[in-house]
Amino acid sequence: MRVVVGITGGIAAYKAPLLVRLLRKAGHEVRCVATEHALQFVTPLTLETVSGNRVYADLFAPTNEHTTEHISLKDWGDVMVVAPATANIIGKMASGIGDDALSTLLLSFSGKPLYLAPAMNTQMWENPAVQRNMACLRSWGVHIVEPAVGELACGTSGAGRMAEPEEIFNTIAEINQAETGKGAKKGVKVLVTAGPTYERIDAVRFIGNYSSGKMGFALAEALARHGAEVELVTGPTALKSNHHNIHRTDVESACEMYDAATSLFPHCQAAILSAAVADYRPINRADHKLKKQGEEGMTLTLVQNPDILATLGGMKQEGQLLIGFALETDNEMENARHKLEKKNLDYIVLNSLRDAGAGFGVDTNRVTIIGRDGSTHTTPLLSKAEVAEEIINHCL
């Protein structure tokens, strides 16, 4: 798509380049339109660098490509999103006011999908005039990416915080797919595993790891946005999956994940196994809380868990695609390539705990995608949503 991104003068304007990056990573063309006040928070150079196009901010600038730039941009764009959308621009839209580059463009942008991501202080958001204007825009078919409840620039907490760029991006993608019936992976069924597994010792203790499930959930959401039917098998996590294309199965232990994955894989065209599965579990599990054993301590006897990735590699039929993950700390490339061959994978995604900002619990990642043919593709440090897009575009 050709996407016009409008930016207004709120502190959340600093997040606009992140939204532009997500759109560009997904293959969309982007042009930015900013108000004078928006450029107090984010520079034209930043917006031009991430979008690859000149910023439109002045109705009468001699550098404008057209004398009626707002009309040419309306004709160029397929979709428009304003993020952040301040109370001021919302009021102008509802009242039909066009007195600068952005508001004039919004007046002309009719008959095409339009999205707003409001951002303002809670007291402003709850003002009856603002809510009246929002009701008016909703009645006209404007798509609203509702603001979140959270910490605000003034130091208080409440409703009015702009939705995160990933949520705005997901909303645009989902609504566009629903309205056009298009999806790059439409009809493809993909198994995704995510999160940790917990191996119980007794009624209150377990063996686990630090996996949050964020990478697996990002993959599931990205696949669903592309039109795939996703079977998400996840270990214990607080993350939510709301997309209608995602069917979620919650498990706790490695054996439970093994049963779910081996049952679902024969019905899928592809599988991406990003879960951090425990290699071992206690051979005996107490149903009650074990008491301290005294000075001599406690000895746990562990037994190896079934290898989900190797089992699916052995089950794989012609036409099925299997992608695994390798989290390494030493001899990363050598260990990852060995795992790819040993477990009959088509691709393996390598990430290292040596890389700052990658690994468990964080919102970013840096990976190297290794193909069975020996090819490699390394990403810079990106959000996990962006990494998910890279994996899908490269492997599927």
Helices and strands as residue ranges (DSSP letters): E 2-7, G 11-15, H 16-25, E 29-34, G 38-40, H 44-51, H 69-76, E 79-85, H 87-95, H 101-108, E 114-118, H 122-125, H 128-139, E 143-144, E 148-151, E 157-161, H 165-180, E 189-194, E 199-200, E 206-207, H 214-225, E 229-234, E 246-250, H 254-264, G 265-267, E 270-273, E 280-282, E 302-304, H 308-315, E 321-328, H 332-342, E 347-352, E 364-365, E 368-371, E 376-378, E 382-383, H 384-395
